């Protein structure tokens, strides 16, 4: 079943969750991949480029949207089968579902040595905080839901296209390769790995 929704509209998210509930009654995996670089399609290179509306629009799509998705789909994930990830031997540590928020390396505060891209960096850093908060709240629930942020690498999409010339050929991933890497990470997750950020190769990213 394919559902069309705009993550900037809460009512559409609510209606999508209701349709999933009516048709399946549960959800095993939620991947929040909605993103925009900036309304202008170019990241800010200096403070002069910053506009309030640009920041607000970017955070609405990249941060608020995934958080509201989690709000409405978490109850379905708590009814999930635990089909994704690894289940520990201890039953109390089993999880029923997984939330994977697609972040970006440039959203890492500890890794930021270049600056720029105010809106996009801020939106992904805030998304990482949402991931951490979700992991704490949904990690206390029974059944538990694993929540992580995952950096997919530089993927050959419209979002990254203006910057392809600066990316080594071997570091520019096809969507298919990126998805394969992401699913490998997702299928390795358990409750002990919740609340963290991972890069496409499985290494942990600093917040």
Backbone as CSV, one residue per row, in Angstrom:
resi,resn,N_x,N_y,N_z,CA_x,CA_y,CA_z,C_x,C_y,C_z
1,UNK,0.843,-1.189,0.000,0.000,0.000,0.000,0.882,1.244,0.000
2,UNK,0.627,2.146,-0.904,1.369,3.401,-0.993,0.471,4.537,-0.526
3,UNK,0.974,5.324,0.427,0.225,6.461,0.945,0.988,7.736,0.638
4,UNK,0.293,8.742,0.170,0.910,10.036,-0.105,0.599,10.984,1.042
5,UNK,1.652,11.604,1.589,1.421,12.587,2.649,2.526,13.626,2.634
6,UNK,2.218,14.777,3.181,3.168,15.874,3.324,3.505,15.987,4.802
7,UNK,4.776,15.791,5.166,5.147,15.807,6.582,4.995,17.189,7.209
8,UNK,4.753,18.204,6.385,4.527,19.547,6.921,3.088,19.748,7.380
9,UNK,2.235,18.747,7.139,0.824,18.862,7.514,0.464,17.733,8.483
10,UNK,0.249,18.088,9.736,0.012,17.094,10.782,-1.227,16.254,10.507
11,UNK,-2.263,16.864,9.955,-3.495,16.125,9.697,-3.256,14.993,8.699
12,UNK,-2.420,15.228,7.703,-2.117,14.183,6.723,-1.351,13.023,7.370
13,UNK,-0.480,13.338,8.317,0.252,12.292,9.034,-0.709,11.463,9.873
14,UNK,-1.607,12.145,10.572,-2.616,11.453,11.382,-3.455,10.519,10.523
15,UNK,-3.903,11.003,9.373,-4.743,10.192,8.486,-3.966,8.991,7.937
16,UNK,-2.685,9.175,7.633,-1.868,8.061,7.140,-1.706,6.993,8.215
17,UNK,-1.472,7.427,9.444,-1.336,6.471,10.550,-2.630,5.691,10.755
18,UNK,-3.754,6.373,10.609,-5.046,5.705,10.759,-5.252,4.662,9.667
19,UNK,-4.816,4.973,8.447,-4.959,4.010,7.352,-4.089,2.774,7.586
20,UNK,-2.871,2.990,8.080,-2.001,1.850,8.392,-2.628,1.010,9.499
21,UNK,-3.181,1.675,10.496,-3.831,0.965,11.604,-4.999,0.127,11.109
22,UNK,-5.824,0.709,10.252,-7.006,0.007,9.754,-6.633,-1.176,8.867
23,UNK,-5.565,-1.025,8.077,-5.201,-2.071,7.123,-4.290,-3.148,7.705
24,UNK,-3.438,-2.763,8.665,-2.447,-3.715,9.171,-2.462,-3.873,10.690
25,UNK,-2.897,-2.862,11.393,-2.966,-2.942,12.849,-1.647,-2.749,13.571
26,UNK,-0.549,-2.689,12.829,0.769,-2.543,13.451,1.759,-2.026,12.414
27,UNK,2.969,-1.698,12.902,4.060,-1.272,12.024,5.368,-1.780,12.621
28,UNK,6.256,-2.305,11.788,7.526,-2.849,12.273,8.684,-1.862,12.140
29,UNK,8.623,-0.987,11.132,9.749,-0.093,10.849,9.253,1.225,10.279
30,UNK,9.759,2.327,10.832,9.468,3.666,10.317,10.789,4.332,9.961
31,UNK,10.976,4.668,8.690,12.163,5.398,8.245,11.734,6.806,7.864
32,UNK,12.174,7.779,8.622,11.858,9.180,8.342,12.944,9.755,7.446
33,UNK,12.651,9.866,6.157,13.667,10.304,5.194,13.332,11.633,4.527
34,UNK,12.259,12.282,4.949,11.908,13.568,4.341,13.005,14.582,4.635
35,UNK,13.377,15.366,3.635,14.440,16.349,3.856,14.453,17.392,2.749
36,UNK,14.920,18.569,3.109,15.206,19.618,2.137,16.490,20.308,2.580
37,UNK,17.291,20.743,1.619,18.526,21.449,1.952,18.209,22.863,2.416
38,UNK,17.358,23.535,1.655,16.974,24.920,1.932,15.925,25.273,0.883
39,UNK,14.994,26.169,1.185,14.001,26.542,0.166,14.632,27.042,-1.134
40,UNK,15.816,27.642,-1.033,16.510,28.159,-2.221,17.275,27.068,-2.962
41,UNK,17.308,25.860,-2.370,18.055,24.711,-2.895,19.573,24.885,-2.772
42,UNK,20.013,25.893,-2.039,21.430,26.107,-1.771,21.621,26.377,-0.286
43,UNK,22.588,25.722,0.334,22.866,25.984,1.735,23.498,27.355,1.925
44,UNK,23.237,27.979,3.063,23.820,29.292,3.329,25.333,29.171,3.486
45,UNK,26.082,30.037,2.819,27.538,30.021,2.944,28.030,31.002,3.998
46,UNK,27.180,31.942,4.408,27.560,32.895,5.451,26.310,33.387,6.164
47,UNK,26.516,34.110,7.250,25.415,34.652,8.036,24.543,35.586,7.210
48,UNK,25.127,36.233,6.212,24.364,37.158,5.356,23.254,36.445,4.596
49,UNK,23.430,35.147,4.372,22.447,34.383,3.592,21.269,33.890,4.428
50,UNK,21.355,34.021,5.748,20.330,33.470,6.638,19.055,34.303,6.586
51,UNK,17.915,33.609,6.489,16.606,34.268,6.604,15.758,33.469,7.580
52,UNK,14.926,34.166,8.323,14.080,33.489,9.310,13.205,32.440,8.641
53,UNK,12.592,32.796,7.508,11.686,31.863,6.852,12.426,30.651,6.311
54,UNK,13.651,30.854,5.829,14.438,29.727,5.336,14.742,28.729,6.437
55,UNK,15.113,29.248,7.609,15.397,28.378,8.752,14.138,27.642,9.190
56,UNK,13.032,28.387,9.306,11.772,27.790,9.766,11.296,26.700,8.806
57,UNK,11.352,26.980,7.508,10.896,25.999,6.514,11.737,24.726,6.564
58,UNK,13.050,24.889,6.695,13.939,23.734,6.723,13.720,22.894,7.973
59,UNK,13.590,23.554,9.120,13.350,22.812,10.360,11.981,22.142,10.357
60,UNK,11.003,22.774,9.728,9.664,22.183,9.682,9.691,20.839,8.958
61,UNK,10.372,20.796,7.819,10.439,19.558,7.041,11.394,18.536,7.649
62,UNK,12.572,18.993,8.061,13.637,18.069,8.464,13.562,17.608,9.910
63,UNK,12.918,18.404,10.766,12.899,18.083,12.194,11.494,17.858,12.726
64,UNK,10.629,18.840,12.509,9.266,18.742,13.048,8.505,17.605,12.373
65,UNK,8.638,17.488,11.061,7.935,16.429,10.336,8.232,15.040,10.874
66,UNK,9.514,14.644,10.973,9.834,13.322,11.523,9.362,13.128,12.960
67,UNK,9.409,14.197,13.765,8.960,14.073,15.155,7.457,13.817,15.219
68,UNK,6.697,14.515,14.385,5.245,14.307,14.360,4.921,12.930,13.774
69,UNK,5.708,12.476,12.807,5.542,11.108,12.300,5.700,10.110,13.439
70,UNK,6.721,10.306,14.260,6.946,9.407,15.399,5.768,9.450,16.361
71,UNK,5.224,10.639,16.571,4.087,10.796,17.490,2.928,9.884,17.106
72,UNK,2.572,9.873,15.830,1.385,9.129,15.405,1.662,7.664,15.068
73,UNK,2.904,7.349,14.702,3.199,5.964,14.338,3.781,5.143,15.487
74,UNK,4.230,5.800,16.562,4.785,5.059,17.707,3.813,4.024,18.276
75,UNK,2.523,4.353,18.437,1.593,3.338,18.960,1.517,2.089,18.080
76,UNK,1.676,2.268,16.764,1.656,1.119,15.855,2.966,0.341,15.942
77,UNK,4.074,1.058,16.146,5.364,0.398,16.314,5.412,-0.406,17.607
78,UNK,4.700,0.068,18.622,4.649,-0.664,19.894,3.833,-1.951,19.775
79,UNK,3.108,-2.080,18.678,2.367,-3.310,18.397,3.068,-4.155,17.334
80,UNK,4.275,-3.733,16.936,5.000,-4.410,15.874,5.469,-5.803,16.258
81,UNK,5.966,-6.515,15.259,6.383,-7.910,15.452,7.851,-8.049,15.821
82,UNK,8.597,-6.933,15.777,10.034,-7.032,16.045,10.792,-7.717,14.933
83,UNK,10.264,-7.619,13.709,10.849,-8.341,12.580,12.201,-7.783,12.146
84,UNK,12.469,-6.518,12.445,13.740,-5.909,12.050,14.670,-5.798,13.252
85,UNK,15.967,-5.917,12.984,16.941,-5.830,14.064,17.201,-7.178,14.707
86,UNK,17.950,-7.148,15.804,18.334,-8.360,16.526,17.685,-8.365,17.910
87,UNK,17.097,-9.475,18.282,16.461,-9.594,19.592,17.411,-10.289,20.570
88,UNK,17.762,-9.630,21.694,18.636,-10.251,22.698,17.973,-11.473,23.331
89,UNK,18.777,-12.263,24.013,18.248,-13.458,24.681,17.303,-13.083,25.816
90,UNK,17.573,-11.945,26.444,16.738,-11.490,27.560,15.453,-10.880,27.008
91,UNK,14.317,-11.481,27.316,13.044,-11.052,26.749,12.695,-9.616,27.117
92,UNK,13.107,-9.171,28.304,12.797,-7.812,28.754,13.450,-6.752,27.874
93,UNK,14.450,-7.157,27.082,15.152,-6.217,26.210,14.688,-6.323,24.758
94,UNK,13.636,-7.089,24.510,13.108,-7.208,23.157,12.465,-5.896,22.718
95,UNK,12.508,-5.635,21.419,11.842,-4.460,20.858,10.783,-4.907,19.860
96,UNK,9.778,-4.074,19.699,8.680,-4.396,18.783,8.813,-3.675,17.450
97,UNK,9.527,-2.549,17.439,9.654,-1.765,16.221,10.892,-0.894,16.254
98,UNK,11.162,-0.254,15.124,12.343,0.601,14.983,11.959,1.900,14.277
99,UNK,12.473,3.011,14.788,12.397,4.299,14.099,13.808,4.666,13.658
100,UNK,13.994,4.888,12.367,15.282,5.330,11.830,15.099,6.713,11.216
101,UNK,15.687,7.712,11.839,15.640,9.072,11.313,16.869,9.307,10.442
102,UNK,16.648,9.705,9.198,17.775,9.936,8.296,18.388,11.297,8.601
103,UNK,19.599,11.262,9.141,20.305,12.474,9.526,21.379,12.777,8.481
104,UNK,22.352,13.592,8.844,23.469,13.912,7.960,24.698,14.168,8.813
105,UNK,25.854,13.845,8.280,27.090,14.065,9.023,27.257,15.534,9.384
106,UNK,26.773,16.425,8.521,26.902,17.863,8.797,26.018,18.296,9.962
107,UNK,25.151,17.405,10.449,24.344,17.703,11.622,25.060,17.386,12.921
108,UNK,26.256,16.811,12.820,27.038,16.491,14.016,27.733,17.747,14.526
109,UNK,27.446,18.150,15.751,28.094,19.321,16.344,29.583,19.051,16.538
110,UNK,29.908,17.856,17.006,31.299,17.513,17.259,32.141,17.416,16.006
111,UNK,31.514,17.178,14.854,32.246,16.992,13.602,32.308,18.275,12.771
112,UNK,31.652,19.329,13.228,31.540,20.557,12.433,32.806,21.404,12.542
113,UNK,33.595,21.392,11.471,34.790,22.223,11.440,34.787,23.228,10.311
114,UNK,33.704,23.247,9.522,33.647,24.113,8.349,32.621,25.234,8.456
115,UNK,31.574,25.047,9.254,30.528,26.062,9.353,29.635,26.080,8.122
116,UNK,28.851,27.162,7.967,27.937,27.272,6.832,26.726,26.369,6.966
117,UNK,25.871,26.423,5.960,24.674,25.589,5.906,23.887,25.663,7.219
118,UNK,23.646,26.867,7.690,23.008,27.058,8.993,21.711,26.268,9.138
119,UNK,20.794,26.462,8.216,19.468,25.842,8.350,19.555,24.322,8.350
120,UNK,20.288,23.770,7.389,20.358,22.315,7.246,21.081,21.683,8.427
121,UNK,22.227,22.257,8.806,22.964,21.721,9.952,22.107,21.748,11.217
122,UNK,21.459,22.892,11.460,20.624,23.026,12.654,19.476,22.027,12.646
123,UNK,18.866,21.828,11.475,17.714,20.917,11.392,18.114,19.482,11.693
124,UNK,19.290,19.074,11.225,19.735,17.700,11.460,20.257,17.516,12.884
125,UNK,20.886,18.559,13.444,21.303,18.486,14.847,20.080,18.369,15.751
126,UNK,19.037,19.141,15.431,17.792,19.072,16.208,17.114,17.719,16.030
127,UNK,17.184,17.159,14.823,16.615,15.830,14.585,17.337,14.789,15.437
128,UNK,18.650,14.935,15.565,19.403,14.004,16.407,18.961,14.092,17.865
129,UNK,18.657,15.302,18.334,18.153,15.444,19.700,16.783,14.787,19.827
130,UNK,15.950,14.922,18.799,14.647,14.254,18.815,14.831,12.740,18.891
131,UNK,15.791,12.220,18.127,16.091,10.788,18.174,16.459,10.356,19.587
132,UNK,17.316,11.137,20.218,17.761,10.800,21.575,16.580,10.809,22.549
133,UNK,15.755,11.850,22.466,14.576,11.928,23.338,13.626,10.756,23.110
134,UNK,13.369,10.451,21.839,12.480,9.339,21.505,13.027,8.019,22.041
135,UNK,14.338,7.848,21.939,14.939,6.591,22.400,14.746,6.401,23.897
136,UNK,14.783,7.504,24.640,14.595,7.421,26.089,13.140,7.087,26.418
137,UNK,12.215,7.839,25.816,10.794,7.613,26.119,10.316,6.248,25.642
138,UNK,10.635,5.904,24.396,10.142,4.642,23.838,10.974,3.445,24.292
139,UNK,12.150,3.709,24.866,12.949,2.632,25.446,12.440,2.210,26.812
140,UNK,11.652,3.094,27.438,11.061,2.770,28.736,9.767,1.981,28.586
141,UNK,9.173,2.076,27.404,7.867,1.447,27.193,8.013,-0.062,27.070
142,UNK,6.903,-0.738,27.197,6.859,-2.176,26.933,5.659,-2.449,26.050
143,UNK,5.910,-2.985,24.851,7.218,-3.301,24.287,8.025,-2.050,23.907
144,UNK,9.317,-2.233,23.755,10.231,-1.134,23.482,10.327,-0.855,21.982
145,UNK,10.678,0.392,21.652,10.930,0.779,20.266,12.345,1.347,20.185
146,UNK,13.145,0.818,19.277,14.506,1.302,19.057,14.451,2.554,18.184
147,UNK,15.210,3.586,18.551,15.224,4.840,17.790,16.667,5.256,17.523
148,UNK,17.016,5.429,16.259,18.374,5.833,15.897,18.340,6.875,14.785
149,UNK,19.457,7.586,14.639,19.681,8.442,13.475,20.707,7.745,12.587
150,UNK,20.516,7.823,11.272,21.454,7.193,10.340,21.833,8.186,9.240
151,UNK,23.143,8.333,9.028,23.676,9.161,7.938,23.872,8.266,6.716
152,UNK,23.184,8.551,5.596,23.224,7.649,4.443,24.414,7.845,3.512
153,UNK,25.320,8.768,3.854,26.383,9.112,2.923,25.875,10.140,1.923
154,UNK,26.699,10.490,0.964,26.274,11.423,-0.089,25.623,10.613,-1.198
155,UNK,24.329,10.805,-1.346,23.544,9.992,-2.279,23.214,10.814,-3.523
156,UNK,23.221,10.165,-4.653,22.952,10.828,-5.931,21.467,11.166,-6.050
157,UNK,21.090,12.295,-5.469,19.705,12.767,-5.494,19.688,14.245,-5.860
158,UNK,18.492,14.774,-6.055,18.359,16.197,-6.381,18.911,17.080,-5.267
159,UNK,18.785,16.629,-4.008,19.241,17.441,-2.882,20.747,17.685,-2.950
160,UNK,21.503,16.660,-3.294,22.967,16.784,-3.289,23.551,17.161,-4.646
161,UNK,22.744,17.166,-5.700,23.264,17.338,-7.063,24.116,18.593,-7.255
162,UNK,23.761,19.741,-6.662,24.602,20.933,-6.870,26.028,20.779,-6.344
163,UNK,26.284,19.749,-5.521,27.589,19.604,-4.884,28.341,18.356,-5.337
164,UNK,27.844,17.684,-6.375,28.464,16.441,-6.828,29.914,16.625,-7.269
165,UNK,30.241,17.781,-7.836,31.599,17.988,-8.359,32.657,17.962,-7.254
166,UNK,32.221,18.172,-6.021,33.156,18.172,-4.893,33.244,16.816,-4.185
167,UNK,32.507,15.834,-4.698,32.453,14.519,-4.049,33.236,13.498,-4.876
168,UNK,34.208,12.802,-4.277,34.918,11.748,-5.014,33.926,10.715,-5.554
169,UNK,34.199,10.207,-6.734,33.270,9.293,-7.397,32.893,8.111,-6.516
170,UNK,33.889,7.581,-5.784,33.615,6.399,-4.957,32.795,6.730,-3.712
171,UNK,32.649,8.026,-3.401,31.875,8.439,-2.226,30.485,8.954,-2.594
172,UNK,30.152,8.939,-3.884,28.814,9.334,-4.328,28.004,8.066,-4.556
173,UNK,27.062,7.803,-3.666,26.344,6.533,-3.670,25.064,6.598,-4.495
174,UNK,24.743,5.493,-5.130,23.429,5.364,-5.758,22.398,5.178,-4.652
175,UNK,21.140,5.542,-4.897,20.111,5.301,-3.880,20.048,3.836,-3.468
176,UNK,20.237,2.935,-4.430,20.148,1.502,-4.131,21.258,1.065,-3.173
177,UNK,22.475,1.556,-3.406,23.592,1.194,-2.522,23.377,1.767,-1.130
178,UNK,22.917,3.006,-1.076,22.676,3.645,0.221,21.616,2.893,1.012
179,UNK,20.530,2.511,0.345,19.460,1.764,1.018,19.985,0.430,1.535
180,UNK,20.820,-0.232,0.743,21.397,-1.508,1.173,22.219,-1.328,2.449
181,UNK,23.003,-0.251,2.509,23.804,0.033,3.711,22.905,0.338,4.903
182,UNK,21.865,1.136,4.664,20.953,1.506,5.747,20.249,0.282,6.317
183,UNK,19.785,-0.600,5.436,19.075,-1.783,5.914,20.011,-2.726,6.659
184,UNK,21.278,-2.752,6.273,22.255,-3.566,6.997,22.402,-3.067,8.434
185,UNK,22.426,-1.743,8.591,22.501,-1.166,9.941,21.230,-1.467,10.718
186,UNK,20.092,-1.223,10.090,18.803,-1.439,10.758,18.671,-2.882,11.236
187,UNK,19.102,-3.814,10.405,18.970,-5.227,10.775,19.981,-5.675,11.826
188,UNK,20.911,-4.787,12.190,21.872,-5.111,13.253,21.482,-4.485,14.587
189,UNK,20.400,-3.701,14.601,20.046,-2.936,15.797,19.403,-3.792,16.883
190,UNK,19.602,-3.356,18.118,18.862,-3.882,19.260,18.721,-2.752,20.271
191,UNK,18.085,-3.005,21.385,17.790,-1.943,22.343,19.066,-1.344,22.935
192,UNK,20.165,-2.090,22.945,21.429,-1.558,23.463,22.057,-0.540,22.513
193,UNK,21.593,-0.513,21.262,22.140,0.419,20.275,21.216,1.612,20.039
194,UNK,20.143,1.708,20.807,19.181,2.787,20.612,19.754,4.126,21.067
195,UNK,19.200,5.209,20.529,19.586,6.548,20.954,20.926,7.018,20.443
196,UNK,21.414,6.419,19.357,22.719,6.788,18.810,22.590,7.156,17.336
197,UNK,23.671,7.729,16.807,23.719,8.071,15.385,24.781,7.213,14.711
198,UNK,24.438,6.690,13.542,25.353,5.818,12.817,25.556,6.325,11.397
199,UNK,26.762,6.125,10.885,27.042,6.443,9.497,26.694,5.247,8.625
200,UNK,26.690,5.460,7.318,26.287,4.434,6.354,27.096,3.141,6.488
201,UNK,28.338,3.251,7.007,29.192,2.065,7.128,29.089,1.397,8.493
202,UNK,28.155,1.869,9.329,27.931,1.253,10.628,28.711,1.868,11.768
203,UNK,29.629,2.790,11.463,30.381,3.445,12.530,29.494,4.462,13.246
204,UNK,29.765,4.665,14.536,28.957,5.598,15.316,29.415,7.029,15.065
205,UNK,28.456,7.929,14.875,28.748,9.344,14.657,28.666,10.099,15.975
206,UNK,29.563,11.064,16.200,29.445,11.894,17.410,28.264,12.842,17.275
207,UNK,27.601,13.123,18.391,26.495,14.077,18.339,27.011,15.465,17.962
